[in-house]
C-alpha cells in the first residue's frame, strides 16, 4: 500500500482535523503546561481512534463506494477479498486507542474518544447516512468529541471552552460538507444516498448553506459576550476577519447563477477557516 492508498483508506485529512481539534482544546486549558506530557498519548490515541473509524466506515460502505467516482478507487485497495484483515486492523487500532487514553491519560478522555468513534461509525455511517438528508448534520457530532477529549486530558472535566470548540466544529460541518456534496450530486444520486444537495437541488441547498453559515458566524463570535470561553484575543480578531470572507464566498454562488465552481471555493476555504481558528485557539495559553 502506497501513501496515496493509505490516505484514502484511513482518511488522513479527517484524522488531521480530529487531532487539531483535540490539540486546540488541550492548549486552551490554562493548566496545560503542568500536563504537557499528555499531548503524545492524546495524539496517538486520537489518531488511532480516527483511523479505525475511517476504516470501519470504508468497510461498511464498500457496496456504494465502488459505484461513486469520488470513492471508486477504494475498491482496488479494500474489497471482498481482504476486508476481514482490514476489519481486524481497525479493531486492534480501536483497542489500542482506548487502552492508551484510559491508562495513560484518564477514563473521561478515553470515553470521549470512543464516543467519537461510535458516533461516526454507528450513528452516522450505519444509521443516518443512508436514511436522512440530516445525516451530516446530526452525524457531525462525531467531530465535536475530540474537543471534549482534548480538554478532559488536562482537567478531567468538561468546560464552556471545550463545549464552545465542540460546537464550532459541529456548526462548521454542514457548510463545509454540503459545499463539497454539490460537486458530487450525481454520485450521491447514483448511490441512492440522501445527501441534501442530491435530494433538493443546488439552489435550495444554497439556502441551507447560507442559513447554516449565519448560525456558524454568530456562534463563532460568542466569546465576545461570554468571557468564560477561553479562546483569547487572537481568535477574536481572526474570527471576525475570516467570518467576513466566509460570508462573501458563501454569497458568491448566488451572484454567479449557482456556479459549482463557486461552491468548490467555499469548500476549500472552509478547510482553512476552521484550521486557522483552531490554531489561534491553541495559542491562547501560550502567551
PEDADA-V889492 format. One record per pair of residues at least 12 apart in sequence whose ideal C-beta (glycine too) atoms are under 6 Angstrom apart, sorted by the first residue. I is the first residue (numbers start at 1). J is the second residue. D is the distance in whole Angstrom. If there is no record, write none. Layout:
# PEDADA-V889492
i->I j->J d->D
i->I j->J d->D
This chain:
# PEDADA-V889492
i->5 j->77 d->5
i->8 j->74 d->6
i->9 j->58 d->6
i->9 j->77 d->6
i->9 j->78 d->6
i->10 j->51 d->4
i->10 j->54 d->5
i->11 j->54 d->4
i->15 j->47 d->6
i->15 j->50 d->4
i->15 j->51 d->6
i->18 j->46 d->6
i->18 j->50 d->4
i->18 j->146 d->5
i->19 j->43 d->6
i->19 j->46 d->5
i->20 j->278 d->5
i->21 j->146 d->4
i->21 j->147 d->5
i->21 j->169 d->6
i->22 j->42 d->6
i->22 j->46 d->5
i->22 j->146 d->4
i->22 j->149 d->5
i->22 j->150 d->4
i->23 j->282 d->6
i->24 j->165 d->6
i->24 j->278 d->4
i->24 j->281 d->4
i->24 j->282 d->5
i->25 j->147 d->4
i->25 j->150 d->3
i->25 j->151 d->4
i->25 j->162 d->5
i->25 j->165 d->5
i->26 j->150 d->4
i->26 j->153 d->6
i->27 j->282 d->4
i->27 j->285 d->6
i->28 j->161 d->5
i->28 j->230 d->5
i->28 j->281 d->5
i->28 j->284 d->5
i->29 j->151 d->6
i->29 j->154 d->4
i->29 j->155 d->6
i->30 j->285 d->5
i->31 j->154 d->6
i->32 j->154 d->5
i->32 j->285 d->6
i->35 j->154 d->5
i->38 j->105 d->5
i->38 j->153 d->5
i->41 j->100 d->5
i->41 j->104 d->4
i->41 j->105 d->5
i->42 j->153 d->5
i->44 j->100 d->6
i->45 j->97 d->5
i->45 j->100 d->4
i->45 j->101 d->4
i->45 j->113 d->6
i->48 j->93 d->5
i->48 j->96 d->5
i->48 j->97 d->4
i->49 j->97 d->4
i->49 j->113 d->5
i->49 j->117 d->5
i->51 j->93 d->6
i->52 j->90 d->5
i->52 j->93 d->4
i->52 j->94 d->4
i->53 j->117 d->5
i->53 j->120 d->4
i->53 j->121 d->5
i->55 j->86 d->6
i->55 j->90 d->4
i->56 j->90 d->5
i->56 j->121 d->5
i->57 j->125 d->5
i->58 j->78 d->6
i->59 j->83 d->5
i->59 j->87 d->6
i->60 j->125 d->5
i->64 j->191 d->4
i->67 j->190 d->6
i->67 j->191 d->6
i->68 j->187 d->4
i->68 j->191 d->5
i->69 j->187 d->6
i->70 j->184 d->5
i->70 j->187 d->6
i->97 j->113 d->6
i->98 j->110 d->6
i->98 j->114 d->6
i->101 j->113 d->5
i->105 j->153 d->5
i->106 j->156 d->5
i->108 j->152 d->4
i->108 j->156 d->6
i->109 j->149 d->5
i->109 j->152 d->5
i->109 j->153 d->5
i->112 j->145 d->5
i->112 j->148 d->4
i->112 j->149 d->4
i->112 j->152 d->6
i->113 j->149 d->5
i->115 j->145 d->5
i->116 j->142 d->6
i->116 j->145 d->3
i->119 j->141 d->5
i->119 j->142 d->4
i->120 j->142 d->4
i->123 j->139 d->6
i->124 j->139 d->3
i->124 j->142 d->6
i->133 j->194 d->5
i->133 j->196 d->5
i->133 j->199 d->5
i->136 j->177 d->5
i->137 j->174 d->5
i->140 j->170 d->5
i->140 j->173 d->4
i->143 j->169 d->4
i->143 j->173 d->6
i->144 j->166 d->4
i->144 j->169 d->5
i->144 j->170 d->5
i->147 j->162 d->5
i->147 j->165 d->4
i->147 j->166 d->4
i->148 j->162 d->5
i->148 j->166 d->6
i->160 j->228 d->5
i->160 j->229 d->5
i->161 j->229 d->5
i->161 j->230 d->4
i->164 j->229 d->5
i->171 j->215 d->6
i->171 j->216 d->4
i->171 j->219 d->5
i->172 j->216 d->6
i->172 j->274 d->5
i->174 j->212 d->5
i->175 j->209 d->6
i->175 j->212 d->5
i->175 j->213 d->5
i->175 j->270 d->6
i->176 j->270 d->4
i->178 j->196 d->6
i->178 j->205 d->6
i->178 j->209 d->5
i->179 j->263 d->5
i->179 j->266 d->4
i->179 j->267 d->4
i->180 j->267 d->5
i->181 j->195 d->5
i->181 j->197 d->5
i->182 j->197 d->5
i->182 j->202 d->6
i->182 j->263 d->4
i->183 j->260 d->6
i->183 j->264 d->6
i->185 j->197 d->5
i->185 j->198 d->5
i->202 j->258 d->5
i->203 j->258 d->6
i->206 j->253 d->6
i->210 j->250 d->6
i->213 j->250 d->5
i->217 j->243 d->5
i->220 j->239 d->5
i->231 j->281 d->5
i->231 j->284 d->6
i->232 j->284 d->3
i->234 j->280 d->4
i->234 j->283 d->6
i->235 j->280 d->4
i->235 j->281 d->5
i->238 j->280 d->5
i->242 j->273 d->5
i->246 j->273 d->6
i->249 j->265 d->6
i->249 j->266 d->5
i->249 j->269 d->5
i->250 j->266 d->6
